[in-house]
Amino acid sequence: MRARWPAAQAYALDDSWPILESSAFASAFVENWFANWRLDLVTDPLCGPPCRSDLSLVVPALAALHPDARIGLVSSLRDATIADIFGLSGPDFEAALLDVAADRFAPTANARHFFVTGSGHAHLLFPSLVSVPGVTLLEWITRLVTDDPSWTSMQP
């Protein structure tokens, strides 16, 4: 999209499919994604071979390449759907999710997360009903797309 509309403001919003840092549970999935979806054509120009072994490195690479863009991740702390796909317990998924937030999102100037309690999956259908104390998902998304300086990571 950036090649087609280079001057456009860009926003990426990931609803409930976090790219977790590489580990034993994620490596088989990532290998298949590279083989079947040819992710190397997208990730190699961004961060080269390191992304092939840790796909979460795409987040800081994109954030650095496009500092004017905003990248958001929405997830439940114990998303049962994604935890099941990776073969993780709820607490193990939560730990992996918090790690990627701390290691990949927090160090950037333009990537943030919105985490809610529970094990639900996909939250964009009713964003006014999803919230952390004091902020609904709808408000958080509005801050994202209006370039509001108060847009920040949120979690319970």
Backbone as CSV, one residue per row, in Angstrom:
resi,resn,N_x,N_y,N_z,CA_x,CA_y,CA_z,C_x,C_y,C_z
1,MET,0.827,-1.187,0.000,0.000,0.000,0.000,0.869,1.248,0.000
2,ARG,1.961,1.206,0.733,2.838,2.363,0.825,3.413,2.696,-0.552
3,ALA,3.707,1.673,-1.370,4.237,1.926,-2.713,3.194,2.604,-3.605
4,ARG,1.942,2.237,-3.433,0.865,2.800,-4.259,0.490,4.210,-3.833
5,TRP,0.464,4.449,-2.527,0.090,5.755,-1.979,1.182,6.228,-1.012
6,PRO,2.319,6.648,-1.513,3.450,6.961,-0.637,3.223,8.137,0.313
7,ALA,2.348,9.054,-0.025,2.135,10.219,0.827,0.992,10.035,1.826
8,ALA,0.274,8.937,1.734,-0.880,8.727,2.614,-0.435,8.391,4.037
9,GLN,-1.219,8.853,5.002,-0.992,8.468,6.388,-1.422,7.017,6.545
10,ALA,-0.618,6.210,7.225,-0.921,4.785,7.363,-1.141,4.406,8.823
11,TYR,-2.072,3.489,8.996,-2.365,2.933,10.313,-2.507,1.427,10.153
12,ALA,-1.924,0.674,11.054,-2.088,-0.779,11.070,-2.704,-1.140,12.414
13,LEU,-3.758,-1.926,12.373,-4.434,-2.343,13.602,-4.631,-3.852,13.557
14,ASP,-3.954,-4.541,14.430,-3.994,-6.000,14.523,-4.979,-6.372,15.631
15,ASP,-6.077,-7.015,15.247,-7.076,-7.442,16.220,-6.909,-8.920,16.522
16,SER,-6.234,-9.214,17.602,-6.182,-10.559,18.172,-5.339,-11.569,17.409
17,TRP,-4.326,-11.139,16.720,-3.357,-12.098,16.169,-1.957,-11.546,16.432
18,PRO,-1.520,-11.587,17.681,-0.207,-11.032,17.998,0.918,-11.882,17.399
19,ILE,1.945,-11.226,16.935,3.142,-11.922,16.478,4.014,-12.092,17.712
20,LEU,3.989,-13.279,18.278,4.744,-13.534,19.502,6.217,-13.729,19.181
21,GLU,7.052,-13.433,20.160,8.481,-13.632,19.970,8.754,-15.111,19.745
22,SER,9.799,-15.394,18.994,10.100,-16.782,18.647,10.371,-17.621,19.881
23,SER,9.885,-18.824,19.788,10.099,-19.819,20.828,9.706,-21.153,20.220
24,ALA,9.835,-22.193,20.971,9.525,-23.523,20.457,8.095,-23.616,19.945
25,PHE,7.142,-22.974,20.638,5.742,-23.095,20.219,5.451,-22.345,18.931
26,ALA,6.225,-21.312,18.610,5.929,-20.505,17.427,6.728,-20.907,16.199
27,SER,7.839,-21.592,16.369,8.742,-21.815,15.240,8.107,-22.615,14.108
28,ALA,7.323,-23.649,14.397,6.698,-24.440,13.334,5.712,-23.595,12.531
29,PHE,4.944,-22.756,13.210,4.005,-21.881,12.501,4.750,-20.904,11.598
30,VAL,5.774,-20.281,12.134,6.518,-19.280,11.364,7.179,-19.926,10.154
31,GLU,7.756,-21.085,10.318,8.370,-21.791,9.182,7.331,-22.042,8.090
32,ASN,6.149,-22.474,8.470,5.085,-22.710,7.493,4.626,-21.418,6.822
33,TRP,4.546,-20.346,7.577,4.135,-19.072,6.996,5.135,-18.610,5.942
34,PHE,6.428,-18.764,6.233,7.436,-18.372,5.246,7.364,-19.272,4.022
35,ALA,7.186,-20.562,4.226,7.141,-21.504,3.102,5.878,-21.334,2.261
36,ASN,4.731,-21.191,2.905,3.460,-21.183,2.186,3.001,-19.803,1.739
37,TRP,3.337,-18.770,2.484,2.871,-17.428,2.170,3.977,-16.548,1.589
38,ARG,5.204,-17.098,1.512,6.363,-16.358,0.998,6.559,-15.037,1.751
39,LEU,6.516,-15.138,3.072,6.720,-13.946,3.890,8.099,-13.339,3.697
40,ASP,9.048,-14.131,3.216,10.382,-13.598,2.983,10.368,-12.426,2.008
41,LEU,9.423,-12.427,1.069,9.330,-11.334,0.115,8.946,-10.019,0.787
42,VAL,8.276,-10.125,1.932,7.868,-8.941,2.688,8.884,-8.612,3.784
43,THR,9.313,-9.620,4.511,10.154,-9.348,5.686,11.633,-9.149,5.368
44,ASP,12.156,-9.814,4.348,13.590,-9.667,4.058,13.987,-8.215,3.814
45,PRO,13.203,-7.435,3.053,13.578,-6.024,2.891,13.471,-5.206,4.191
46,LEU,12.670,-5.674,5.129,12.493,-4.954,6.391,13.606,-5.236,7.390
47,CYS,13.847,-6.522,7.632,14.805,-6.864,8.691,15.620,-8.110,8.379
48,GLY,15.558,-8.604,7.146,16.417,-9.698,6.718,16.244,-10.988,7.494
49,PRO,17.296,-11.798,7.525,17.229,-13.112,8.169,16.775,-13.115,9.629
50,PRO,17.082,-12.094,10.443,16.591,-12.152,11.823,15.070,-12.312,11.925
51,CYS,14.326,-11.722,10.988,12.867,-11.866,11.025,12.422,-13.295,10.732
52,ARG,13.226,-14.037,10.036,12.855,-15.428,9.733,12.878,-16.304,10.983
53,SER,13.692,-15.935,11.955,13.726,-16.712,13.185,12.932,-16.060,14.317
54,ASP,12.572,-14.787,14.150,11.748,-14.098,15.144,10.889,-13.063,14.423
55,LEU,9.703,-13.494,14.022,8.813,-12.648,13.231,8.380,-11.389,13.972
56,SER,8.437,-11.388,15.295,8.042,-10.202,16.054,8.959,-9.010,15.781
57,LEU,10.124,-9.253,15.216,11.039,-8.158,14.873,10.485,-7.275,13.761
58,VAL,9.427,-7.728,13.090,8.780,-6.905,12.072,8.217,-5.627,12.693
59,VAL,7.710,-5.710,13.913,7.080,-4.539,14.544,8.065,-3.376,14.686
60,PRO,9.209,-3.545,15.342,10.115,-2.394,15.436,10.715,-1.998,14.081
61,ALA,10.876,-2.963,13.170,11.404,-2.630,11.846,10.428,-1.740,11.082
62,LEU,9.142,-2.099,11.098,8.131,-1.260,10.442,8.011,0.097,11.119
63,ALA,8.044,0.100,12.430,7.931,1.358,13.177,9.088,2.293,12.838
64,ALA,10.279,1.753,12.685,11.438,2.585,12.347,11.399,3.036,10.890
65,LEU,10.973,2.150,9.998,10.926,2.475,8.575,9.871,3.531,8.265
66,HIS,8.766,3.486,9.010,7.650,4.417,8.789,7.314,5.131,10.100
67,PRO,8.155,6.053,10.533,7.933,6.689,11.832,6.666,7.535,11.903
68,ASP,6.090,7.880,10.754,4.854,8.652,10.754,3.617,7.766,10.817
69,ALA,3.778,6.462,10.661,2.657,5.522,10.731,2.425,5.106,12.185
70,ARG,1.240,4.596,12.455,0.934,4.085,13.788,0.535,2.619,13.683
71,ILE,1.014,1.832,14.637,0.790,0.385,14.647,0.139,0.028,15.974
72,GLY,-1.024,-0.611,15.933,-1.740,-0.982,17.144,-2.015,-2.475,17.209
73,LEU,-1.972,-3.013,18.397,-2.298,-4.415,18.656,-3.379,-4.472,19.717
74,VAL,-4.453,-5.193,19.429,-5.547,-5.399,20.364,-5.596,-6.890,20.693
75,SER,-5.695,-7.223,21.966,-5.758,-8.637,22.355,-6.314,-8.785,23.763
76,SER,-6.897,-9.946,24.002,-7.199,-10.355,25.372,-5.922,-10.924,25.955
77,LEU,-5.710,-10.730,27.223,-4.500,-11.232,27.862,-4.390,-12.755,27.788
78,ARG,-5.527,-13.423,27.743,-5.499,-14.891,27.694,-6.363,-15.409,26.547
79,ASP,-6.228,-14.799,25.393,-6.998,-15.166,24.194,-6.960,-16.690,24.002
80,ALA,-8.107,-17.333,24.239,-8.174,-18.792,24.182,-7.953,-19.321,22.774
81,THR,-8.388,-18.590,21.756,-8.224,-19.034,20.371,-6.753,-19.084,20.001
82,ILE,-6.038,-18.008,20.217,-4.625,-17.948,19.834,-3.784,-18.831,20.752
83,ALA,-4.101,-18.855,22.034,-3.372,-19.736,22.950,-3.496,-21.183,22.497
84,ASP,-4.693,-21.580,22.078,-4.911,-22.948,21.611,-4.117,-23.236,20.336
85,ILE,-4.102,-22.294,19.415,-3.352,-22.481,18.168,-1.877,-22.739,18.465
86,PHE,-1.324,-22.004,19.408,0.082,-22.171,19.759,0.313,-23.247,20.816
87,GLY,-0.753,-23.864,21.299,-0.602,-24.910,22.305,-0.145,-24.385,23.645
88,LEU,-0.614,-23.181,23.994,-0.217,-22.554,25.249,-1.368,-22.529,26.240
89,SER,-1.034,-22.567,27.506,-2.045,-22.334,28.532,-2.346,-20.836,28.536
90,GLY,-3.440,-20.460,29.179,-3.772,-19.038,29.299,-2.653,-18.220,29.933
91,PRO,-2.103,-18.679,31.079,-1.010,-17.922,31.701,0.246,-17.841,30.820
92,ASP,0.554,-18.919,30.091,1.729,-18.891,29.216,1.527,-17.937,28.045
93,PHE,0.301,-17.916,27.493,0.015,-16.965,26.422,0.134,-15.544,26.941
94,GLU,-0.420,-15.281,28.118,-0.343,-13.945,28.696,1.110,-13.509,28.868
95,ALA,1.944,-14.402,29.357,3.361,-14.061,29.538,4.018,-13.737,28.199
96,ALA,3.733,-14.523,27.164,4.309,-14.278,25.841,3.794,-12.964,25.262
97,LEU,2.517,-12.667,25.480,1.925,-11.425,24.991,2.561,-10.211,25.680
98,LEU,2.724,-10.286,26.976,3.345,-9.188,27.715,4.812,-9.006,27.312
99,ASP,5.487,-10.116,27.001,6.877,-10.023,26.527,6.957,-9.270,25.206
100,VAL,6.095,-9.617,24.252,6.160,-8.933,22.955,5.779,-7.458,23.101
101,ALA,4.866,-7.151,24.001,4.509,-5.746,24.236,5.705,-4.976,24.804
102,ALA,6.385,-5.578,25.769,7.531,-4.909,26.396,8.744,-4.833,25.476
103,ASP,8.996,-5.906,24.741,10.222,-5.979,23.943,10.108,-5.378,22.547
104,ARG,8.916,-5.387,21.951,8.775,-4.935,20.566,7.947,-3.652,20.421
105,PHE,6.902,-3.510,21.214,6.042,-2.325,21.088,6.552,-1.160,21.935
106,ALA,6.830,-1.403,23.192,7.205,-0.328,24.114,8.421,0.481,23.657
107,PRO,9.449,-0.125,23.081,10.614,0.674,22.676,10.383,1.587,21.467
108,THR,9.264,1.435,20.781,9.026,2.240,19.582,8.318,3.545,19.940
109,ALA,8.369,4.482,19.012,7.665,5.747,19.200,6.252,5.699,18.635
110,ASN,5.923,4.654,17.876,4.649,4.663,17.155,3.912,3.326,17.130
111,ALA,4.214,2.432,18.032,3.467,1.175,18.147,2.955,1.051,19.579
112,ARG,1.671,0.722,19.703,1.039,0.627,21.019,0.140,-0.607,21.068
113,HIS,-0.234,-0.991,22.276,-1.131,-2.135,22.447,-2.305,-1.759,23.346
114,PHE,-3.385,-2.539,23.189,-4.586,-2.394,24.008,-4.972,-3.804,24.433
115,PHE,-4.704,-4.162,25.686,-4.975,-5.503,26.200,-6.115,-5.448,27.202
116,VAL,-7.005,-6.429,27.113,-8.128,-6.540,28.039,-8.045,-7.868,28.769
117,THR,-8.694,-7.937,29.906,-8.730,-9.189,30.655,-9.595,-10.198,29.919
118,GLY,-9.441,-11.444,30.273,-10.291,-12.487,29.724,-9.625,-13.296,28.635
119,SER,-10.444,-14.156,28.038,-9.942,-15.088,27.030,-10.634,-14.915,25.684
120,GLY,-11.365,-13.818,25.510,-12.073,-13.570,24.259,-11.130,-13.353,23.084
121,HIS,-11.705,-13.460,21.910,-10.926,-13.306,20.675,-11.661,-12.359,19.736
122,ALA,-10.936,-11.414,19.174,-11.451,-10.448,18.199,-12.400,-9.459,18.877
123,HIS,-12.011,-8.193,18.858,-12.729,-7.182,19.619,-13.265,-6.017,18.799
124,LEU,-12.986,-5.981,17.523,-13.376,-4.819,16.724,-14.856,-4.763,16.367
125,LEU,-15.578,-5.844,16.554,-16.997,-5.855,16.202,-17.800,-4.871,17.053
126,PHE,-17.488,-4.811,18.347,-18.197,-3.908,19.263,-17.185,-3.131,20.107
127,PRO,-16.412,-2.225,19.492,-15.332,-1.572,20.229,-15.783,-0.657,21.363
128,SER,-17.024,-0.228,21.349,-17.491,0.614,22.451,-17.809,-0.207,23.701
129,LEU,-17.892,-1.540,23.546,-18.197,-2.410,24.681,-16.952,-3.039,25.298
130,VAL,-15.804,-2.821,24.693,-14.544,-3.382,25.174,-13.767,-2.255,25.832
131,SER,-13.263,-2.500,27.044,-12.559,-1.402,27.711,-11.556,-1.909,28.731
132,VAL,-10.643,-1.029,29.035,-9.807,-1.140,30.220,-10.283,0.012,31.095
133,PRO,-9.932,0.034,32.364,-10.443,1.103,33.215,-10.247,2.500,32.613
134,GLY,-11.377,3.153,32.337,-11.355,4.526,31.885,-11.289,4.768,30.387
135,VAL,-11.039,3.735,29.571,-10.907,3.941,28.121,-11.535,2.768,27.371
136,THR,-12.440,3.087,26.454,-12.994,2.035,25.601,-12.063,1.817,24.415
137,LEU,-12.204,0.672,23.793,-11.427,0.385,22.591,-11.744,1.401,21.495
138,LEU,-13.009,1.804,21.390,-13.385,2.807,20.398,-12.622,4.118,20.617
139,GLU,-12.542,4.557,21.864,-11.782,5.777,22.169,-10.313,5.610,21.802
140,TRP,-9.749,4.450,22.112,-8.335,4.182,21.828,-8.074,4.191,20.323
141,ILE,-8.965,3.567,19.549,-8.821,3.564,18.088,-8.976,4.974,17.531
142,THR,-9.909,5.731,18.073,-10.090,7.124,17.631,-8.813,7.920,17.879
143,ARG,-8.186,7.721,19.021,-6.923,8.395,19.308,-5.833,7.966,18.318
144,LEU,-5.835,6.692,17.966,-4.866,6.176,16.990,-5.010,6.908,15.659
145,VAL,-6.219,6.919,15.093,-6.423,7.436,13.734,-6.524,8.958,13.655
146,THR,-6.618,9.622,14.786,-6.624,11.090,14.766,-5.263,11.647,15.191
147,ASP,-4.298,10.758,15.333,-2.944,11.151,15.741,-2.928,11.904,17.063
148,ASP,-3.857,11.542,17.925,-3.947,12.153,19.253,-2.689,11.805,20.051
149,PRO,-2.028,12.804,20.644,-0.830,12.523,21.430,-1.104,11.711,22.699
150,SER,-2.373,11.589,23.104,-2.691,10.804,24.304,-2.855,9.311,23.973
151,TRP,-2.667,8.933,22.702,-2.726,7.518,22.336,-1.541,6.796,22.959
152,THR,-1.833,5.855,23.815,-0.790,5.145,24.541,-1.200,3.693,24.744
153,SER,-0.271,2.866,25.129,-0.610,1.470,25.417,-1.500,1.416,26.644
154,MET,-2.453,0.469,26.596,-3.416,0.313,27.694,-3.511,-1.159,28.061
155,GLN,-3.589,-1.415,29.342,-3.869,-2.772,29.819,-4.339,-2.690,31.261
156,PRO,-5.073,-3.717,31.689,-5.586,-3.687,33.061,-4.461,-3.701,34.097
